[in-house]
Amino acid sequence: MAYANAQELLDAIQPANGGTQVLDPATGEVVGRVAQRSAADLDDAVAAARAAQPAWDALGHQERKRLLNAAADNIEANAEALAELLSREQGKPLNGPNARFEVGGAAAWLRAATAYEVEPEVVVDDGETYAAKHYRALGVVGAIGPWNWPMMISVWQLAPSLRMGNTVVMKPSEYTPLSVLALGHVINQVLPADVLHVVAGGRDVGERLSGHPDIAKIMFTGSTATGKAIIRSSADTVKRLTLELGGNDAGVVLEDADPQAIAQDLFWGAFINTGQTCAALKRLYVPESIYDQVCTALTEVAKAMPMGVGLDENNVLGPLQNKAQYTIVADLVKDAVDSGATVLLGADPDEQAAGYFYPTTLISDIDPGNRLVTEEQFGPALPIIKVKDSAEAVKHANALQVGLGASVWGSDRAKALEVAAQLQAGTVWINSHGTIDPRVPFGGAKQSGYGLEFGLDGLKSLAQPQIIKG
C-alpha cells in the first residue's frame, strides 16, 4: 500500500488513543504519538519471532531475496511519506544528504543484502580430507538503533539478518520511534507475519533485549558507553555482537592539498546530518603552511549552507535532534571559546529559537587537548587544529581510544596512502570522509566497536559458521 503523505502513514502506526507524544525538534510541535511497550511486550515479540524463524529460514536464499527486493519496492512507493515523517521527527531537512537521501539509502541497502550468493566454502579437498564451511541462520537477531539515521541504520541491521534466515526484533531509539515503526510497517506489508517486529519502549526494553535468552545476536549502533553496557548484559548468554560505537573521526590534511578544491567535501564530511553522524569528520588537523587558507575556504563554504526547519525545501542543515545533544554541543563549544580559541563562524546560538538549532560553528587556534577535540561533539561544530606536519597530525589522531573512521586529504595519492596506513581506524578515506558503500565492509577499531557490516562480510557476520568434514 502506498501512503499519500506522512499523516496517512502516521494514522496507520500510532495508537487510536493515548500514547506518548513525539515532538518535532525544529518547532516543538507534536509529530505524533507512540505506544510505549514493556519488557513483557518484548518477550512476546521475541517468542513470535522465534516461532516464525524456522519457516522463514526454510524459504531459502532466493525467496528471501525476492521478498527483500519487494520490500525495497514498497519503501520506494512510500518514499515521500517516509521522508516527511523522518524530517519532522528527526529534524533533518528533506533535501541535501538528509531525509530523502536516507529513505533512498534504506531501499538501496535492502537491495544490497540480496546482491551476493552465500555458498559453502571448500576449506580442504586433497583427496583424503574434505571439509567445507557452511553459513547457518543464528535464530532471532536483536537490533538496537540510534536516533541520527533511524531508518537507514535499521535497514543496515535488519536486511542482512533477514537475508541469512534470521528473524528480527528491533528496539528503536526513544527519540525517533515513529520513523522506525513506519519503516517496519512498510516492510511488513511484504514480509510473512512475525519475521520482523519493532518494539518501541524505554531502557527496560533495551536491557531485556540485550540479555534475552532467546536472542542469538545483538546488533547495536550508538555510544561507546551503551555498547559496553550491552557487552556486559549479553555476557551470560554469550551472544554474538556487532557494535558500531562512537567515532570522533580525525581528518588529516597534507601540505600538498588544494584548500579550495577540498573545502566542499571537507564541509560535508563534517556536517552531514548537521554533524550527527558516527563516522563524520569531527576534528581536522591542518599543517601550518596552508592552515589559514583551509580555514578561509572552509568558512566560505559553511557560510553558504542554509539551516532551518526540515520541511522547507531550501534548507540543508537542521536542528540537533534533542535537548541533551544540544547541551553537549553548546558546552563543548563554550569550553573551546573560554580557552581562547578563535571563532571563525557560529558559536552564537539563539536561545529564544523554538527548536534545538545550534549554528554551524568552526573553531580555529585550538589546543589539541581541548575537550571540543578530545570528546565527540556529535553536532555542527568542527575544531581545526594546526600542526607542523603529517607526523604530528597522525600522532594526535591516534591518541584517542576511538577509531571508527579517518581521512587523509592531499594531491599526492601515494603520500596519502602512506599516511592512511598509519591511522588507527576501521576505515580511512582519501579526499572524502564518511562515504559508505553497501559493497564495502565497515566497522570500527579500538573502542569504536567490533564486527563488520555491509557486503559479503556483513552477511556472514549474521550467520553461524558450520564446518562439515568427511
Residue, then its C-alpha position, 0 to 999 in steps of 0.5 A: m500500500a502506498y501512503a499519500n503523505a506522512q499523516e496517512l502513514l502516521d494514522a496507520i502506526q500510532p495508537a487510536n488513543g493515548g500514547t506518548q507524544v513525539l515532538d518535532p525538534a525544529t518547532g516543538e510541535v507534536v509529530g505524533r504519538v507512540a505506544q510505549r511497550s514493556a519488557a513483557d511486550l518484548d518477550d512476546a515479540v521475541a517468542a513470535a519471532r522465534a516461532a516464525q524463524p524456522a519457516w522463514d529460514a526454510l524459504g531459502h536464499q532466493e525467496r528471501k531475496r525476492l521478498l527483500n527486493a519487494a520490500a525495497d519496492n514498497i519503501e520506494a512507493n512510500a518514499e515521500a511519506l517516509a521522508e516527511l515523517l523522518s524530517r519532522e521527527q528527526g529534524k533533518p531537512l528533506n533535501g541535501p544528504n538528509a531525509r530523502f537521501e536516507v529513505g533512498g539509502a534504506a531501499a538501496w541497502l535492502r537491495a544490497a543484502t540480496a546482491y551476493e550468493v552465500e555458498p559453502e566454502v571448500v576449506v580442504d579437498d586433497g583427496e583424503t580430507y574434505a571439509a567445507k564451511h557452511y553459513r547457518a541462520l543464528g535464530v532471532v537477531g536483536a537490533i538496537g538503533p540510534w536516533n541520527w539515521p533511524m531508518m537507514i541504520s535499521v535497514w543496515q541491521l535488519a536486511p542482512s539478518l533477514r537475508m541469512g534466515n534470521t528473524v528480527v526484533m528491533k528496539p528503536s531509539e526513544y527519540t525517533p520511534l515513529s520513523v522506525l515503526a513506519l519503516g517496519h510497517v512498510i516492510n511488513q506489508v511484504l514480509p510473512a507475519d512475525v519475521l520482523h517486529v519493532v518494539a518501541g519502549g524505554r531502557d527496560v526494553g533495551e536491557r531485556l533485549s540485550g540479555h534475552p535468552d532467546i536472542a542469538k545476536i545483538m546488533f547495536t549502533g550508538s555510544t561507546a558507553t551503551g555498547k559496553a553496557i550491552i557487552r556486559s548484559s549479553a555476557d551470560t548468554v554469550k551472544r554474538l555482537t556487532l557494535e558500531l560505537g562512537g567515532n570522533d573521526a580525525g581528518v588529516v590534511l597534507e601540505d600538498a592539498d588544494p584548500q579550495a578544491i577540498a573545502q566542499d567535501l571537507f564541509w560535508g564530511a563534517f556536517i552531514n546530518t548537521g554533524q550527527t553522524c558516527a563516522a563524520l569528520k569531527r576534528l581536522y588537523v591542518p599543517e601550518s603552511i596552508y592552515d589559514q587558507v583551509c580555514t578561509a575556504l572552509t568558512e566560505v563554504a559553511k557560510a553558504m549552507p542554509m539551516g532551518v526547519g526540515l520541511d522547507e525545501n531550501n534548507v540543508l542543515g537542521p536542528l540537533q535532534n534533542k535537548a541533551q545533544y544540544t547541551i553537549v554541543a553548546d558546552l563543548v563549544k563554550d569550553a573551546v571559546d573560554s580557552g581562547a580559541t578563535v571563532l571563525l563562524g557560529a558559536d552564537p546560538d539563539e536561545q529564544a529559537a523554538g527548536y534545538f538549532y545550534p549554528t554551524t560553528l568552526i573553531s580555529d587556534i585550538d589546543p589539541g587537548n581541548r575537550l571540543v577535540t578530545e570528546e565527540q561533539f556529535g553536532p555542527a561544530l568542527p575544531i581545526i587544529k594546526v600542526k607542523d606536519s603529517a607526523e604530528a597530525v597522525k600522532h594526535a589522531n591516534a591518541l584517542q581510544v576511538g577509531l571508527g573512521a579517518s581521512v587523509w586529504g592531499s594531491d599526492r595519492a601515494k603520500a596519502l596512502e602512506v599516511a592512511a596506513q598509519l591511522q588507527a581506524g576501521t576505515v580511512w578515506i582519501n579526499s572524502h570522509g564518511t562515504i559508505d558503500p553497501r559493497v564495502p565492509f565497515g566497522g570500527a577499531k579500538q573502542s569504536g566497536y567490533g564486527l563488520e557490516f555491509g557486503l559479503d562480510g556483513l552477511k556472514s557476520l549474521a550467520q553461524p559458521q558450520i564446518i562439515k568434514g568427511 
